[in-house]
Amino acid sequence: MRLDGGLFHKREDWVERQHQETCQNRVHHRCSKNVEVRSVSMARLHQQQINPDVVAWVAKVDADACRGPRKDYTTKEEERMKERQALEGSSFLTRRQSLPAAR
């Protein structure tokens, strides 16, 4: 049985993610001439990336460095949603009266 599509379509996205991370690590370590030094460095990096203590520390540092959202910032999407809600609240006649007359 043959299934069309990539790994993502077969619910194997974790395999694809692992493949991409490994490719990134190889690119990061490609300048190492000694194969043993490269492999040890790649193994240490992998261990560091999956260590829960390190992951928690990085998340804490990122959270402390984050400035948070701006106070008076509204997105265009929020403005459009408010306009739609205002239009939905009014009746058809009031909307029709507010439109300019067609000539």
Sequence and secondary structure as in RCSB ss.txt:
>XXXX:A:sequence
MRLDGGLFHKREDWVERQHQETCQNRVHHRCSKNVEVRSVSMARLHQQQINPDVVAWVAKVDADACRGPRKDYTT
KEEERMKERQALEGSSFLTRRQSLPAAR
>XXXX:A:secstr
    S TGGGT HHHHHHHHHHHHHHHHTTT   HHHHHHHHHHHHHHHH HHHHHHHHHHHHHH     TT   
HHHHHHHHHHHHHHS HHHHHHHS    
